[in-house]
Amino acid sequence: MGFLSVNIDFTGRDALLVGAGKVGRRKLADLLKAGARVAVAEPAPCRCLVGLAGTGAIALFPEFSESLLDCGPWVFIALDDPERARGLAGLARGRGLMVEVAGSPSDGNFQSPALVDFPPLRLTVSTGGASPALSARVAAELRERYAGSGALAAMLGRLRPLVAAGIPSDSGRGLVYKTLAGDPDLAWLYRDLAAGGAGLSATDLAARIRSLLERRLAPLELPPDFPLP
């Protein structure tokens, strides 16, 4: 596919969004959530864009000009006109910028994958632009299958220092990590938690999780409130 899949910290990074229709607004939401500083070129902004500009959350411009490419190095193009989008992408690539073109991945030089986000767990799906619809379908299946895995990942993260302090050998720690990450009971308990507890109180759920952990981690001393997320 010629792409390297990476996760990039966008906090404080500069980005330019050209076009803020339905697709562009979704991209803008993702960029703002990631902490980017976004300049938006849109001749017919909706009220929400005007409101964001009024609060300083974005810089809003009524039309694209080549000087706006200085707002890069990340450029996202979401225009209804494919020819214009292709031309703007060429300008941006010619200046060594990173460019993504919605609806025409081959015109850019990077692509955002479909995202399944259960913080701190993040799953991404890409077909390299061959079929965004298939990426979306697979992402939806993953979203259903791994519901609750974010809470489980957070709990396992809280467990790591306890394991590190209580189990001296690398092999012993590795075995504990693998056992807990692959434990079907824990996975299903956290799916229950994501679904609202499946009729269990938070106290009951915590007791069941704690019992599972203590059977596997008898040498460790767990805090009383562990492992509620």
ZIBEL-V789561 format. One record per residue. OMEGA is omega in radians with two decimals (NA if undefined). Layout:
omega:OMEGA
omega:OMEGA
//
This chain:
omega:3.12
omega:-3.13
omega:3.02
omega:-3.12
omega:-3.13
omega:2.97
omega:-3.05
omega:3.06
omega:-3.10
omega:-3.12
omega:3.11
omega:3.13
omega:-3.13
omega:3.13
omega:3.08
omega:3.06
omega:3.12
omega:-3.10
omega:-3.10
omega:2.96
omega:-3.08
omega:-3.13
omega:-3.14
omega:3.14
omega:3.06
omega:3.11
omega:3.12
omega:3.13
omega:3.12
omega:-3.12
omega:3.14
omega:3.09
omega:3.14
omega:3.08
omega:-3.13
omega:2.99
omega:-2.91
omega:2.93
omega:-3.07
omega:3.05
omega:-3.09
omega:-3.08
omega:-3.12
omega:-3.05
omega:3.05
omega:-3.09
omega:-3.13
omega:3.10
omega:3.10
omega:3.11
omega:3.11
omega:3.10
omega:-3.14
omega:3.13
omega:-3.12
omega:-3.13
omega:3.09
omega:2.96
omega:-3.03
omega:-3.14
omega:-3.05
omega:3.12
omega:3.12
omega:2.93
omega:-3.05
omega:3.14
omega:3.13
omega:3.10
omega:3.03
omega:3.12
omega:3.13
omega:0.31
omega:-3.13
omega:-3.07
omega:3.11
omega:-3.08
omega:-3.12
omega:-3.09
omega:3.09
omega:-3.10
omega:-3.08
omega:-3.12
omega:3.12
omega:3.12
omega:-3.14
omega:3.13
omega:3.12
omega:3.11
omega:3.11
omega:3.08
omega:-3.10
omega:3.12
omega:3.12
omega:3.10
omega:3.08
omega:-3.12
omega:3.06
omega:-2.98
omega:2.98
omega:-3.13
omega:-3.14
omega:3.10
omega:3.14
omega:-3.04
omega:-3.08
omega:3.12
omega:3.12
omega:3.10
omega:2.94
omega:-3.11
omega:3.03
omega:-3.14
omega:2.96
omega:-2.96
omega:2.98
omega:-2.95
omega:2.99
omega:-3.01
omega:0.08
omega:3.13
omega:3.12
omega:3.10
omega:3.11
omega:-3.11
omega:3.11
omega:2.98
omega:-3.13
omega:-3.13
omega:-3.10
omega:-3.12
omega:3.06
omega:3.13
omega:3.10
omega:3.07
omega:-3.13
omega:-3.13
omega:3.13
omega:3.11
omega:3.11
omega:3.11
omega:3.10
omega:-3.14
omega:3.13
omega:-3.06
omega:-3.01
omega:3.05
omega:-3.12
omega:-3.09
omega:3.09
omega:3.10
omega:3.09
omega:3.12
omega:3.12
omega:3.13
omega:3.13
omega:3.07
omega:3.10
omega:-3.11
omega:-3.01
omega:-3.13
omega:3.10
omega:3.10
omega:-3.12
omega:-3.12
omega:-3.00
omega:-3.11
omega:-2.98
omega:-3.00
omega:3.09
omega:-3.11
omega:3.13
omega:3.11
omega:3.14
omega:3.13
omega:3.12
omega:-3.14
omega:-3.11
omega:-3.12
omega:-3.10
omega:-3.13
omega:-3.12
omega:-3.08
omega:-3.10
omega:3.13
omega:3.12
omega:-3.14
omega:-3.13
omega:3.08
omega:-3.14
omega:2.95
omega:3.08
omega:3.14
omega:3.13
omega:-3.13
omega:3.11
omega:3.05
omega:3.12
omega:3.09
omega:3.12
omega:3.00
omega:3.11
omega:-3.14
omega:3.13
omega:-3.13
omega:3.12
omega:3.14
omega:3.14
omega:3.13
omega:-3.13
omega:3.12
omega:3.11
omega:-3.12
omega:-3.06
omega:3.09
omega:-3.10
omega:-3.03
omega:-3.10
omega:-3.12
omega:-3.04
omega:3.06
omega:-3.08
omega:3.09
omega:-3.09
omega:-3.08
omega:-3.09
omega:0.17
omega:3.11
omega:-3.12
omega:NA
//
